[in-house]
Amino acid sequence: MRTDTGQIVHLADYRPTDFVLERVDLTFELDPAATRIETRLIFHRRDGVDFGQALVLDGDELTLAELRLDQNELPAGQFDVTPESLTIRGLPESVPFEVTIITIINPEANTQLMGLYRTNGVYCTQCEAEGFRRITYFPDRPDVLAPYTITIIADKAANPVLLSNGNFLGGGNYDEGRHFAAWFDPFPKPSYLFALVAGDLGVVEDTFTTMSEREVTLKIYVEHGKEARAAYAMDALKRSMKWDEERFGREYDLDIFMIVAVSDFNMGAMENKGLNVFNDKYVLADPETATDQDYANIEAIIAHEYFHNWTGNRITCRDWFQLCLKEGLTVYRDHEFSADMRSRAVKRIAEVRHLKAEQFPEDAGPLAHPVRPTSYREINNFYTTTVYEKGSEVTRMIATLLGRDTFKAGMDLYFERHDGEAATVEDFVACFAEVSGRDLTQFSRWYHQAGTPMVTASGAYDAASQSFTLSLEQMVPATPGQSVKEPMHIPLSFALILDNGSIAEPASVSGGEVSGDVLHLTERKQDFTFTGIAARPVLSLNRSFSAPINLDFKQAPADLAHIARHDSDLFARWQALTDLALPNLIQAARDAREGRAISCDDALVTALLEAAADETLEPAFRAQALALPSESDIARELGGNNDPDAIHAGRQGIIALIAKAGSSVFETLFATMARNGAFTPDAAGAGRRALRNSALSYLAYAEGGAQRAADAFASSDNMTDMTQALTVLAHRFPDDALTHEALDTFLQRFSDNALVLDKWFTIQATIPGDAALARIKALMDHPQFVGTNPNRVRSLIGSFAFSNPTGFNRADGEGYRFLAQQILAIDPRNPQLAARILTSMRSWRSLESLRADLARSALVEIQRSPKLSADVGDIVERMLKG
């Protein structure tokens, strides 16, 4: 493991490689402790490169066993080698040349889960971003593309399945007890997309016929006995392939597409060309073991990785600074897929909830960075919600600006022009500028400026002139390394809603560009005047969250309630309910801190209960409406000097008041949303369960709430209802005998299912209050806690740090000290996991002063460790510096 903090890499320093890689041939002789890799690379010198230039290849903890140039062994004086690099001098002057490299690695000992590792008897690779250099010396960067031929040799009994990228060439017996398989990927790809899997796995098979009538073999590999639980993933894959053909005209290109599910994996999944490797939690599902959210995640992530075949694989990134070009774009594509498969409005609400909970705090803290950063110290730390989620929002804004048809034309041009290339953000934007004729220079600041824009809005109606004037002002806050910001191009979807609920159509609009229902805010200050408005309208602004901004728009509760009742945009209706709730929750937090009684405006209670009871609205939307802003949402709105205990107490008080006022509504919903017939994982069934469980959460505040939740737990016949009832019990009644009984029952029933046990750990890790830390420590000693499994660590330690504001942010700082100890323990074996859990402290400066000081001390403790990985060192340095 590298123990420095890494060298800073700058976008401005990019230049192409001196040598062009033409071909890669790899032969793996697999052995748990001593895998032998023979790498044959064909290069030619790039035009203009000096004949004396040396070839420099990347490595990471490698040991060179043998090195040949054009099949001749190189003398020691012609090369320099360290575990991190290989430099070869005296290269041929005019012809392509071949470099043969033999390395020996130990997959069994690779606890970083980067490169080639072995877990539960299965060999697996993870090469993004820079894992391939842990396999062999290589020009390990995304703009080095070549076709790959792979031969895998392994023990036949232990590894009957031998997989790699591309199409299967053939295989057979090799020598006593061993066999081989050969694969060829004809599409040039970067090394980060290389994949190898070998082991004893079960398989689910199907086929898909493409739009050009090609039959593609589909295979999903899982542990034996889990094949039935891969059926939904296969269905999601086939729907993804069909959708990408219909929506974007993208057809799959190989003869076979494979997915492998493994239990030890640092990420959610990886889009390796033709051989996707998945964390098994995003493949395996059945009603008994998977929640509705699990089904939705499987559908979305299967789609995401498949969509990468074109946005990431066929067209890849020139360098890692362009990461949003594949990730943000592909997140947008999977969001659109899920919206078409399920409810567009409910999906959009879920997206914005996630964006505000994860990306907005990142944008407002020491880890803020542009969607396309200009420097990094450790690339693994830039797989962030800014690159993924905000990157998706930027793509969405392009679609909003241009309209569906022009956006599609821009995507078509991008696929046509850059297929087989390593592209840049500028290449991407240029395609849309060309097809639309629009200058997107100002809009491109969304890629280059960090921070969430604040837009302040005010409206005035003039009855005499029958006009409505909207005044807008934008400001992008200073962020680390960017103190001065230029105005953004912000598309704001709007509607002027009249008293009868209809939308006014202005006779004219002045003050700036308006296209359809979208205002284009391009100046720091801008006034838009709408004429021909016969009566005072209620303005609905930033509908469908057309721009990822913070909106400061002081609207009366009556106006927000009007939007919540009448807006044709369901997202806007949900946002109005949220805007009604937040002032109440903020005041409740202040009242709790000062020991005052908590109260709630009647307008909020009325609007929430109206939405809950409105049978014209789909149940999934009604469930979202009842889900009040989270404690992290409230903390973000408060801005600073936050007391997590007061925020929690205030929110609980508001929920109790709503529960009391709406008891009859919740009783009715709990009864009428009960399922009739067989379980289905579709959106309609999931929506009914969500609404029923929302009602249960409120009913838990009534007398007999613990028994009601226990009864719901006992009668549940699917994992969604079971975990929701268990969560209500554990979080509302942590010390009740009914809770302990239910937790024990759950453990006994699912003791042999790792993914379900992760839920058991998470439910307990997120029980609020000071007792949480002792509970976490006790669970770490539980026989089922496996500290080497990333899923299990995330389910307990990660959930505690990210999702338990009161338990983690204890006033005595013990939560921070505990996390510091865990980060230092995890870091030597898995730096990526440690760094990602550490980001849970990104908002430490927003805490009240005593907690903030204690959090800072814990970060300093981590920083002072003499042997930090580059991953953790980078995160902690930026947290303390920013």
N, C-alpha and C positions, 0 to 999 in steps of 0.2 A: 504494500500500500504506500502511496506517496504520502510523505509526512510534511511537505511544505504547503504553502497556501496557493501554489500554482502561479503561472505567469499570466499577466493580463493580455488578452487577445483583443485586437482592435479591428473593427470593420475596415477602417481606412487602409490597413496594411495588407488587404487581400491582394494576392496575385496568383495566377495559374501555376500549376506544378511545372517543374522544368522538364519532366518526362511524362509521356502519355502512356497510360496502361492500356494494352490492347486485349489482354486475355488473362484469365486466372484459372489454374488447375489446382485443385486441392485433393489430397488423399489423407484421410483420417484412419489411423489404426487405433481404435478406441480401447482404452484401459482405464479403470477407475483412478489409478494413481499415476499412470505414466502413459498418457495418450501421445502418440507420435503423429505429427502433422508435417507432410511434405507439401510445400507451396511452390508452384512454378508460375512465374510472372513474366509476361512478354511486354517489354517496353520499347518505345523509340523516343529519341530526343525531340523535344518541341522545337519548331523553327526559331532560329535566333539564339538558342541557348549555346553557350560556349562549350567546346568539346571537352574542356577540362572540368566541367561541373560534375560534382559528386552526386550520387543518388542517396537521399536520406529517407529512411523508413522509420515509422513509429513503432514503439513497443511499450509494453506495460508488464513488468514483472516476468519478463521472458528470459529463457536460457537458450542460447543458440547451440544446436548440436552439430550442424553441418551447413556449409555455404558453398554454392557453386555458381560460376558465371559461364554460360554457354556450355554447361556440363563439365567444366573444368574446375577443380577445387581451387579456391582462392588462397593465395599465400597470406599469412597474417599481416603483412605490411600493406596490403591493399584494402583493408577494411578496418573500421573501428566499431566495436559493439559494446553496448551496456544493456541492462534490462529495459531501458526506455528508448533506445534508438539503435539503428544499424546504418552505418555510412559506408558506401562502396565507392571506391575511386578507380581510375584507369578503365573506364567503360569504352566499348567500341565506338568508333567515330561516326560511321555512316549507316549502319544497318540496325534493324531491331535486334535486341539481345534478350537472352533469357536468364533470369535469376532464380535459382533453386535454393530454398531455405527449409531447413528441417529444425523444428522446435519440439520439445517435450514438455507437456504441461500436466498438471494434477487436477482434474475436474472435481474429484472428491473433496479436495481441500479448498475449493473456490467458494467461500462463504459470501463473497461480494455479489454473487449471482450475476456477474457481468463477464462476457466472453463465453467460454464453454464450461459448464458446471454439471454436476451429477446430483440429482435429488430424488430420493425414494426409488432408487434403482434406474432412473431415467436420465439419459444425457440430454441436455438442453442448452441452447444458446440465447443470449441477449446481447446484441451488438450495438444498439443505439444508446448513447451517441458515439462513444469511443471504446466499445468493448471488443471490436475485432482485433485491435492491437494486443489484446491479452491472449490471442490465439496464435498469431504469427506476426512477424515484422511486415509492415504494409504502409502504403500511403493512405492512412486512415482518415479520409476527409470526404465529404459528400459530393464533391465535384469530380471525383475520380470514378468513372463509370466503365464497366467492362462486363462481357459475358462470363459466366462461371460454369466450369465442369467440376463436379464433386463426386469423389468415390469414397464410400464409407465401408470400412472393414471392421467387423466386430464379432464377438462370441455369439453364436447363433442361438443358443438356448436362452441366454440372458437378454439378448437384443434381437428378437425376431423382426422388429420393425425398424427400418433404417430410412430416414426421410431427409430431404433437403429441398432447396429451391428448384423450381422449374418443372420440366417434364421428365418422367422416369425413362431412363435409357435401357435398363435391364439389371440383372443381378443373378447370383447363384452361389454355390459353394466356393470357398476360397482355399482353405486348407483344413487340417483336422480341427473340427469344432468351430470353425469360423465361416462366415459368409460375407458377401459384399453386395452393395447396391450403388448404381451410378445414376447421377442426375445431371441434366443440362438446362441452364436458364439462358435462353437466347437473347433476352432483353437486357441490355447493359444496365447495371445497377451499381450503386455505391456499396461499400463493404458493410455499412450499418444495416443493410437489408439482408445480409447473409443469415441463413438459419440452418441448423442441424438438430434433429431429434432422433434418439435411438433408445429403444427399451422394449418392454413387454406391455403392450397397450391393446385395449379393445377399440373397435372402430364402428362407426355408424356411416353407412354409405347411401348416396342418392345421386341424382343427375340433374343437370339444368340445361335446357336447350336455349341457346342465345338467339338474338334477333336475326342473326345470319344463318340460323339452323345448325350451328355447331353444338355437339353434345359435350358438355363438360362434366367430368367425374367430380363429385363432392365427397370429401371424407372428413369426419371429425373423430379424432383419437382421444380417448379418455381412459382412465383406469378401468380394469376389468370389473364388471358388475355395475358400472355407472352409465352404460350405453343408453338406457331408456331416458335418463335425465338429460341427454343431449338433443332430444327431439325438437324442443322449442328453438334451440340455437340453429338447428338445420333449417327449420321453417323460416327463421329470421334471415338466414343467409340467402335463401332462395328469393325471399321478398326483396331483399336489398339489391340483388343482382337485377331483378326485373325493374325495380324502381330506378336504378341508375341508367338503365337503357331508356326508359320512358322519359325521365326528367332531364337527363344530361346527354343522352345518346352514347353512353359509355358501355362498351361491350367487353366482357372478359376475354383475355388473350391467350391463356395457356390451356392445355388439355385437362388439367387437374387443378382443383383448389382444395387446400387442406387446412384444417385447424387442429391444433394440439392443445389440450388443457392440462396444466401442471399446477401443483399446489404451492410450490415455492417460487414466487415471481415478484420482482420489485414493483412492477407496473400493473396496469389493468390488462393490457394486451399489446402485441407488437405486430406490425403490418408486413413482416418479411414477405418478399415477393412469392406468392403462391403457397406459402407455408406460414400462416399466422400462428403465433404462440400466444396463448391466453392464460391468465390467471383463472383457475377453474371456477372461481366464484362468478365469472361472467360467461360461463357455458352451461353449467349444470343447474337444472331446475325441474321440480315437480311441485304440485300443490302442497304436499306434506312438508317440504323442506325449503321452499323458496317463497318469498313475499312478492306482492305485486310490484314493489320497487325493484326487486331482483329481476323479475321478468322484463320490466321496462329497461333496466340497465343492460341486460343481455341483448335485447333487441337493438338498442342504440349502439352498443360497443361492437357487436358483430358487424353492424352496418358501417360504423366508423372505420374499422380496420379494412373491411372490404373496399370501401370508397377510396382508401389510400392507394389502391392499385393504380388509379390515374392521378390523384392529387397527392403525390408523395413518392410514388414508385416510377411510373412512366415519366412523370415530370417531378424531379426532385429538387432539393435546395442547392444553390451554388455553394453556400457556406452556412454555418449554424446560426448566423445572425438572421437568416431568412426562415427560421423555423416556423414562424407564423404562416408562411406561404403554404406549408403542407398541413400544419395542425389547425390553425385558425380556420382555414378554408374548409378542411374536412369536418371540423366541428359544425360549421354552418351547414354542410351537406347532411350530416347525421341529424342535426336538429330539424331540418326540413323533412327528412324521411320520417322521423318520429311524429312530427306534426301531422303528416299525411296518414300515418298508420293509426294515430290516436286522436286526441282533441287538440286542435291547433292552439286554442286559447289557453287550455290547461297546461300544455307543454310550454307555451311562452311564459306563463306565470312561474313555472318551475325553473326555467332558464334564468329568469331575472332574480328569483330568490337566490339561486346559487351564485350568480354574478355579484349581487350585493353582499352576500355573506362572505365570499371568498376573494373576489377580485377587487372590489372597492376598498377593503382594508389594505390589500397589498398596494394599491395605487396611492393610498394615503399615508403609507408608512415608510420605514427605512429600506424596504425591499422593492420600492417602486422602480419600474423601468419601462421604457417604451415597448410597444408591441414588436417593433423591430429594433432591438438594442444596438448600440454602437461599440460596446465592449463587454467582455465577461472574463471572469477569473476561472470559473468552473462551469462548463456548459450544462452539466446535469442539473444545476440549480436554476436553469432558465426554462425548464419544462413546467411552466407556471400557468396560473389562471389568466394572467395577462396575455400570454402568447396564445393560449387555447381559447378561452372564453371571450376576452376582449377582441382577440383576433377574429373570432367568429362574428362579433358585433360589427366590426369594421366591414367585413364582407357583406353583412346584412344591410348596412347603410349604403353600400354601392348599389345593391339591388333596389333599395328604396329610392335612391337618387335617379336611377336610370329606368326603372320599370322592368317588369318580368321579361319581356321579349328582348329588350336591348341587353339586359344582363345576360340572358342566355346566349345572345350573339357574341358577347365579350368572352364568355366561357368557351364557346366553340372556337373562337380565334386563338385563345390561350392553348387549348388542347392541340390544335392544328400546328401552331407556330413553334411550340416548345416541347413537343413529344420527343422523348429520348434525350432531353437536355437537363442541365442543372440550372435553374432559373433564379431570378431575384424578384423582390417585391416590385421593383420598377418595371420589370418585364410584365408582371401581372397587371398592374395598373394601366400600363400603356395600351393593353388590349382593349380595355373598357373606354379609355379616352379615344381610341381610334374608331371604334364602332359607334360611339355616341356623339363624337365631335365636341365633347365637353372637356374643358380644361380642369383636370383633377389635381393640379399642383397644390392648392390650398387644402383640399380634402386629404391629401397624403400626409398632412401633419398628424393625422390619427395614428399613423405608423411610427412617427418620429418623436412625438411629445408624450411624455408620461403624465400621469395624473388624470383624475376624473373631472371634466369641466363642470363648473357650477353655473347654471343658467338661472338668473333672477327674472321673474315675470310679474307683470301687473297689467290689469285690464280696466278700461273705462268705457262706459256706454254713454253716447250723446243722443238723447231722445229727439232733440230738435232736428238734427241732421241725419237721424237714423243710421248712425255709424258706431262702430266698435273699434277702439284702438288698443292694440296689444303692444306693450313696451317690453323689450327683451334686452338683457345684458349678460354677456358671458365672461367668465374668468377661469383660467386654468391655473391651479395652485402650483407653487414651486415644489419641485421634487429633487431628490439627490442628483446633483450634476446638471440640473436644468432649473435655474432660478428665474429666467425670463421666458415667457411663453407668448406665442403669436395666436391671433384669433383662429378658431377652428371653423370648418364648414359643418354645421350641425343641422341635419334634417329633422324637423319636428312635425310629426303628424298631428293634426288638430281637427276639432269639430266644434261648431257653435250650436249648442243645444237649446232649443226654445222650451217654453213652459209646458207645452203638450208632448215633449219628448222628441219632436222631429228635429232634424238638423237643418239649420238655416243655410241658404245658398247665397252668398254675397253677390251684389251686382258688380262690384269691382274690389280689387285689393291693391293697395299701394304701399311702398316702403321697402320692397325687396322682392326677390323671386318667390313665386308660389307655383307649385306644380300639383294640380289635383288637390289633395288634402294634406300637402306637405309644404311647410314654410322652410325656407332656406336661410338660416341665421349664419351670416358670414362676417359681420362686423362685431366689434366689441359691444356697441349699442345699436339697436335697430327698432324702429316703430313700424308696425304693420297696421294699416287702417282698412277696415272692411265697411263698405257702404251697402245701403239697401237692406239693413237689418231692422225689421219693423218693431221689434221689442228686445228688451235686454236679454242677451243670451248667457248661458253658462258655458264657459270655455273648458273644453277637455283638451289637454295639451300633452304631447309626447305619448300619444296613443300607441298601443302595442310596443311601447318602449322603443320608439324608432331611433333613438340615440342613447348611448350609455352615459347618461349625465346625472348629476344631482340637480334637481329642480326645486328652486325656492319660489313657491307660488302660494301666497297667502289667500286661501279660499275659505269662505264661510262654511260652517258645517252643513248648512242647508244646501249650498251649492254642491258640496261633495256628495251629499245624500241624493241629490237630483241626478248626478252622474251615475251613482251606484244603481239607481233605479232604471235609468233611461238610455244610457250610452249603448249604441249598437256594437261597440268594441268591448268584448268581455274583459280583455285585459284592463282596459281603462276603468271598468266597473270595479274590478278587484283592487286596482290602485287607489281608487277613491275610498274604498273601505279601509285600506291600509293607511291612507292619509287622515282618515277620521280617527283611527285607532292610535296612531303614534303620539299625538299631543296628550291623550289620556294616559298612555303608558309612561311617557316622560314625566308627566306631573306625578303619577303614582310612584315612580322611582324617587322623586324628590320628597314626596310626602313620607315614604317609608324611611328614607334616610333621616328625616327630621322627627319621626315618630308620630306623624299626623295620620288621621283616618283617611283611607283611600276611597275615592269616589269615581264615578264614571258618567259621562254625558249620556243623556237619554237618546240623543241622535245616533250615537254609535250603537247602542244596544238595539234600537229599533231597526237600523239599517242592516245589522248583522242577522237579526232574527228574520227579517223580511227575506233576505237572500237565502237563508237556510231553508225557509219554508216554501220558496218559490219553485213550484214543480215544473215550470217552463224552462228552468235552468238544469243543465245536466248535473247529476250528483257529484261528479269529480270537481266541477267548478264550485259547487256549494261547499264542498269540503275545504277547498282552498280559501274560500271566503271566511270560513270559521277559524282558520289557522292564523292566529294573531301574529304580528311581527315578533321575531325571536328576541332573545336577550341580547344577542350580538347586534341585531338591527337597532335596538333601543340604544345600546352603547355607542353605535356609530352616529346616531342622531344627536346624542348628548355631546359628542365631540371630544370630551376630555374630562379629567378628574372623576373618572367613573368608579362607582362602588358596585361591584357585581352582586353583593348581597342585597343591596337596596333595589337594584334593577330586578332581581329575581322576586323579591318580596312584593314589589309593586305590581309586576306582571301577574303573579299568582292572585293578588287581590282583585285585579280587573277581571281575570277569568272567573273567579268565584262570584262576582257580581253578575256577570253575563249568564253564568250557569244558573243562578237563582232566578233571574228574570225570565230565562228561556226554558225552564225545566219541562214544561209541557211540550214545547217544540222538540226538545231533545229526546223526550220519551217517545214521541211519535216517530221521529226519524230512526231511532234505535229499533223500533218494532217494524216499521214499514220497509226499511232497507235490508232486512234479513233476506238471505238468498233462498230462492225457490229453484230447485233443480240442481244439476251438476255444476261443479266448479269450472269456470272458464277464466283464462288469464287475460282476456281481451279488455279493452278500455272500458266498456260498459260495466262488466263485472267488477273490475278494479275500482271504478268510480262509486258504485254502490257500497262496496266494502269500506272505502275511504270515508264516505259520509257517515256510515253507521259507526265507524270507529271514532270519528270526530265527536259524534254524539256521546259515545261512551266516555270520552275524555272529559266532557263537561259534566256528565252525570256522576262522575267520580267525586264531585264536590258536594253532592247531596248526601243526606243521611243514608247509611248503608252502602256507600260507594265502594268500599273494599269488597264487600260480599258480591256486589253486582259485577265487579271486575273479575273476581275469582270465578264466578259462575260463567262469565263469558270465556274465560280461559279454559275452563273444564269442558265447555260445550263446543269449542272451536274445532273445525275439521280442516283447517288450512293454516299455513304458516303466517299469513298476513294477520288474521284475526288472533292467532295465538300470541304472536310477539307483541301486538298492540295491547292486548289485555295484560300481558305480563309487564309491559312497560308502564302501564297505568298503575298496576299494583306496586311495582318496585319504586317508581318515582313519587307516587302520591302517598304510599303507605309502606315505607322501607322497613319498618320494624315490626310490622304486623305478622302474626303467625301464618296468615293466609298467603302472604308474599313468600315467606321462606318455604312453605309447602309447595307453592307453584314453581319456584326456582329449582327445588330439588326434583320435582316431577319432570320438568323440562330437561334437566341435566341427565337424568336416568334414561329418558326416552331417546335422547339424541347423542348419547355419549360416544357413539362410533361415527358421527358425522361432523367432520371438522368445520365445514362452512356454517352449519347450524350452531355449533358451539361458539363460533365467532360472535354470533348474535347474542348468545347468553352472556359472554364476557362484556360486550358493548353495552347491553342494557344495564348491567351493574356498574360499569365504568362511568356511566353518565347520570347516576343517581345524585341529585344535587345535595350540597351541604358539606360541612367540615368533615363528616365521617367518611367521605369518599376516599381520602388518601389511605386510611387504614384498610379499607376494603380492597383497594387496588393492590396494596402490598400483600395482603392475604391471598388474593387471587393469583399473584405471581408465584406463590408457593403451591398452587393447585396442581395436581398431577397432569391436568389437561392443558396447562399453559406451556407452550413450546416457544422458547425465546428465540429460536433460530428461524421460525416461520414468519415471514413478513406480515401475512394476514392476521396471525394471532397477536403479534406485537401491535399492529395498527388497531385491532379491535379493542385492546385493553389500554395500552399506554397512549396510543394516538387518540383514541376516543376521549380519554380523560383530559388530555391537554387541549384538544380542539373543541370538544363539545360539552364540557362540564364547567361553565364559567365560575360557579360558586365553589365547587370542589377543588378546582385547579388554582383559582386565584384566592387562596386562603389568605387572611389578613396577616398571618405569621410568616408567610413566604415559604412554608414547607412544601407546597406544591411545586414551586419553581426549583427548589433545591433537589427535590426528588427527580424532576425532569432532567436537570443537569447531570445527575448521577447516571440516569438511564442513557442519555445521549453519549456520555463518555464510555459507557459499557457497550453500546451497540456499534459505535463508530468503527472500532478496529475490525469488526467482522462484516459490517454492511454500511458503508458511508452514505450511500444514497438514502437508505431508510432513515438513518439518523438525521441527515440534513432536512429531510421532508418533515419529520416530526418536530424538529426544532423550529420550523416556520410557524408553529402554533403560537410563538411568542412575538410575532411580528408587530402586534399592536400594544406592546407593553407601555409605551409612552402615554397612552390614553388613560391609564389607570390613575387613581388618586395617588398622591405623592408617596405615601408609605409603601403601598404595594409596588409602585413603579421602582422605588429604590431597591426593594428586595428582588424584583425581577432582574434589574440591572446587575445586581451582585451575582445572581445565578449565571447570567450570560458571561460575566467577567471570569467566573470560575471555569466555565467551559473554555474560554479563550486562552486561559493561562496553562491549559494542558500542553505538555511538551510535544505530544505526538497526535495532533489533529489531522484528519484527512483534509484534502483540498476542499471537499464538499462542505464539511461542517465549518472549517476555517473561514471559508468565503461567506457563509450565511451569518455566522456570529460577528464577523468583522463589520459587515454592512449593517447589521442590527444595532451595533453599538455606535457606529459612525454616523448613520443617517439621521 
